[in-house]
């Protein structure tokens, strides 16, 4: 099986959509020899910031001399971005080999109804086991309690923050969403969190499970490796997590910590891909993300042409309303993701907010039009859309 064949095989599982639950992934992993139990791990949940925190921790641990696996989602251009070993994407050959091994197991038991994310997660755990990583940084895909990654027993759990998102799946209240994300908390495994609103709820869960819980109060930040004020909070979570890791026996010097932060790269989040004209890509896709994006864009003191595409299940109207004060124009496109909202739906929400959107069914044409607007350009609303742009340049 080559890489192209591996991707084709993976993508045929998209027909099952999003189906939370641990029964299928546990069965698959058991038939693969439970590779997730062969390395230590850090598990990260949260509405926003979990990818940034994962990227920083991976970089720091790599600088400290450990062999580090990193599992994140979604990818921007290539599936291999989802599995990194010591800051490098796994090779396409190794990725395809892992998918083929998973396929052989699945072929022996057809009809399991696995999702694409479950197959990917199993292959990723298999890869990291084969690479003999010493520590893996694992980002939750969606929620926490019933996410496919929640088969691991980590040495450290992290919940970045809890906001309203994926309410059609996780629940229609912030406390229900918190319960789902808190599902990653394991007995006697420490938790680090930047969440403040629901501190008491998380604390009570930790208390029942005999797990310590630490916040980020009193953490001083000298350097923030990624753009945006919200990254200060993410950096605090990382610094507190490093303190906990040191107590668990990890040797991470201040020099290694500083070098790891300065080496952190996390594309697609407030990423400037052009200065003349200014073009910024940001994968914000919920209300909290929109607020962080606007806070960052205000420093330019200009109106932006927003190229927007979002998923069907997002709070599109609320998202657009936050962007509206900084918008000179909206151009609506649809990402390549099968769950992307139709252009007409996004456009109608923009009109409801008082905007006059232009609808384009071709991303390249939308970007060319945005460049001609005379305003700086921001592409946002979906990491899949950001990935489409990066894949086209």
N, C-alpha and C positions, 0 to 999 in steps of 0.2 A: 504494500500500500504506500503510494507516494503522498505528498502533502495535499495535492489537489484532490485526490481520492478521499483522504482523511476528512477534509472540509466538507466534501459532498456528503459523506456518510454522516458526519455530525449534524449538518443542516437538515437532514431528513427528519430529525427528531423535533424540529421546530413545530411540526404539526400537532404535537401534544401541548404546546403552549406552556404557561406557567402553572405548575402543579406542586404546591408545597407538600412536604411530608418526608419522613425519614425511612420508611419501610423499604422503598425501592433502592435507595442509595446504599442502605446497610446491607441488603442482599447482594448487590453488585460488588461492593467492596469486600465482603466476606469471601466471595468467589475469586477475588484477586489477591487474597491473602492479607486483607486489612492493612494496606500500605500506610494508612493515616496514623497507625499506631507505632510506626517505626522511626518517627522523628518528633522532636519537641515542637510546640507551636504556640503562636500568639493569635488570638481570635479577636477580630475587630468588627463591631456592629455600629450602627448610627445612621441617622438620616443624611447628614452631610459630613464631609471631612474624613470619612474612613479611608478612602483611597490615599489622600494626602498623608495621613498619619502612617498608613502602611508603607508608603514610599519612603518617608523619613526614617522609620525604624529599620527598614531593610538596608538603607544606605549606611546608617550608623553601625548596625551589627556587622555589615560587610567590612567597614573600615576597622572594626574591632578584631577582625581576623577570623570570624566565623564563616562557615559555609551556609549561605542563607537562601532559602526558597521564598518566593513571593507569588501569591495567587490573588489576582484582582479581576474585576469585571466592571463594565464590558471592555473589549478591546477597541481601539480607535481605527486601526488599519488592518493588522494581521492578528489572527488568533494566538499566535505565539507570544504576543505581548502579555497575555494573561498569566503565563508561567515564566518567572525569571529566576535565574540562579546567579547569585552574586552580581546583581544589577544588569545582567545580560539576558535578553530574550532567549528562551530555549530554541535550539535549532529546529528547522522545519522537519528535518529527518527524524530527530528524536521525538518530536511531537507526533508525527505520523506513526512512528513505531508504537508509541503508547496507545494511540487510538486503535491501532490494529489489535493490540493485546486485549483491550477492553471489548472490541468487537467480537473476538473469538469467544469470550465468556458470554456475551449477550446472545450470540448465535446458538449456544447450547441451551439457552432458556428464552426463546422468543416470547413475545407477548407481555413483557414486563412493564410496558408503558412508560419507559424512561423518558425524561425530558432532556433537551440539549444540555442544560446546565448540569444535570446530574451526570451525564456521560463525560462532560468536560471536567467536572470536579473529580470524578474517579480517575480519569487519565492524568490529571494534574497531581493528585496525591501519589499515583503510581510513579510518575516522573520524578517527583521529589524524593521518594523512597529509593529509587534506582540511583539517583545522583548522590545519595547519602548526605542530604543536608543535615546540618546540626540543629537548625532552628528554621521554622517556616512561619512566615507572616501571612495569615489567611484573612482575607476580607469577605465578610458575609455578602451573599448575593442579594437577598431580599428578606427583610425582617430579622430573623434570628432563630427563634424557637424551632421552626419547621423548615429552615433553610438547609439545603443539602450539605453545606459545610459544617453543620452542627453535629457531626458525628465524631468530631475530635474532642479530646480532653486536653485543653491547652494548659500551659503553665501560667498564663496571664490572659485575662479577658479585658477588652476595652470597649466602652460605649461612648462614642464621641459626643453625640447630642441626640435629642429626640424632638422631632417636629412632625407636622402633618404631611404625610406622603403615603402613597400606595394604600389609601384608605379603603379602596374596594377589596383589598386582600387582607390588610392588617387590622382593620377595624375603623370605625368612624369617630373615635375619640382618642385624645392624646394618651389617656391612661391605658387604653387597649393596645395602642401602638407600643407604648413603653413595655407592657407585659410581653409582647412578642419579641422585642429587642432584648429584653432581660432574660429571655430563654437561653442565651448563650452562657449565662452565669452558671458555673459548675461548683459542686461542693468543695469547699476548702481551697478554691482557686481564686487568687486576688483579682479584684476589679479596679480599673482606673477609669474615671469618667470626667468629661467636661460638662455634663448635664447638671443644671442647677434647679430648674423648675420642678423636676420630678425626683429630686434627691431623696426625699423620704421614701417614696415607693421603691426605688432601687436599693436603698439602705435596708429596708425591711426584708426584701428578697435575699440580699446578701446575709443578713442576720440568720434567716431560716436555714440557709445552706452552709453556715459556718465559714463564710468567705469574707475576707477583709475588703474594705472599700476605701478608695482614696480619690479625692478631688484634686483640683489644680490651684487651690488657694495658696498664696505665698510663693508661687513659682515665678521666678524672674526670667525674662526672655531678653537675651542680648542680641540675638540674630534670628531673623525669620527667613527661611530659605525660599518661600513661595510668595507670589504677590497677593495682596488683598489683606485688609484688616482682620478678616475672619481667620486667617492663617496664624495669627498670634495665639488664638485659642487652641488651634490644632497643635502648634509647637509646644504649648504648655502641657498638653496631654502627652506628647512624646517625651518631654523632659521628665515628667512624673513617672512615666512608664520605664524610662531608663533607671530611675532611682529604684523602682521595684525590681527590675531585672538584676541590678547589682546585688540587691539583698538575696536574690535567688541564686547567686554565684556567678553571674556573668561579669567578665572583666571588660569594662568599657572606660577608658581614660577620658579625661576632658578633651585632650587633643583629638582622640578618635571621634568623640561626640561632635566636636566642632567641625571636623573635616567631613563627617557623615552628613551633617546638616547642609554644609556648603556644597556638597556633591549631589544633593537631592534634585532629581528631575521628575516632573509630573506633568506631561504635556496635556493639552486640551482644557486646561483650567487657567483662565486669564492669560492665555498664550498669545503673544504678539507675533504674527507671522509676516507682517509687513509694516513698515514705518511710513512709507510714502506711496500710496495713502495708508493711513493707520488702519490695520485690520486686526481685531482681537477675537480669538475663539474662546468660548467658555461653555462648559457643559452643564451650567445651571439648569435645573428642570423642575424645581419646586419653589414655593414661596420664599423659604429661607435662602435658597440659592439666588433667587432674583434680587433679594434685598442686599445680599453680599456683593453681587455683581454691580448693582447701581451705586453702592457705597464706593466701590473701586473706580467706576467710570466718572464719578463726579470730579475727580482730581483733574480731568482733562478740560473741564469747564466748557464743554461743547455738546451739541446735540448729536446723536448717533443715528445712522441708518441701521436698523436691526433686521438681520436676516433670521427669521424664526421658523422652527419646526419642532413640534412636540409630540409626545405619546398621547394616545387616546385617554388614558386614565389619569391624566394630570389636571391640576386646577388651572386650566389654560387662562380663563378670564382673570383670575387673581394674579397670575404670573405677568400677564400683559399689562395689567393696571399699574403694577409696580414699575415697569419699564417706561410707561407712557410719558412721564414728565421729561425724560431724557431723549425721547424719540423725535427725530425729524421726519422719519419715514419707517414704515414696516414693509418688508418684503417676505412673503410667506412661501415656504417650500416644504416638501415632504422628504423625510430621511428615508434611507433604504430599509429601515427596520419594519418588519411586518405589522408591528403594533402602532406604527406612526399614525397620528390623527390626519384625516383628510385635510387638504389645504383649505377647503371651504369652511370647515369647522373652526380652524384657527382664525381665519379671516373674519368670520362672523363675530367671534369673541373680541377681536380688535375693533371692529365697528361698534360694538356695544360699549367699548371704552372710549369712543369718540375718535378713533383713528380711521384712516383711509388706506387700507393695505393694498399692495400690489401682489398678485398671485402669479407664481412662476412654477412650471412643472419641470424645469431643468435647472439644476443647482449651478452649473457653470454660468448660465445666462443670468441667474439671480445675483451671483457674485460680481459679474461684469457690470450689471446695472447698478449695484450698490457702490462700486468703485466710482462710477460716473456721477454719483449724487452730490459730490462736493463735501459730504460729511464723513467723519470717521465711521468705520463699519464694525459692527459686533455681530458675530454669528453665535446664536445661543438657543436654548430650549431643550437640547438633547445631546448627550455625548455621542449618540449615533450620528447625528447631523454633523457634529464637529469632526468625527472620524471620516465622514464622507468628504468633507472639505480637505482634510489632510491627505486623504487618499487620491485626491484629484489634482494636487499641486506638485 
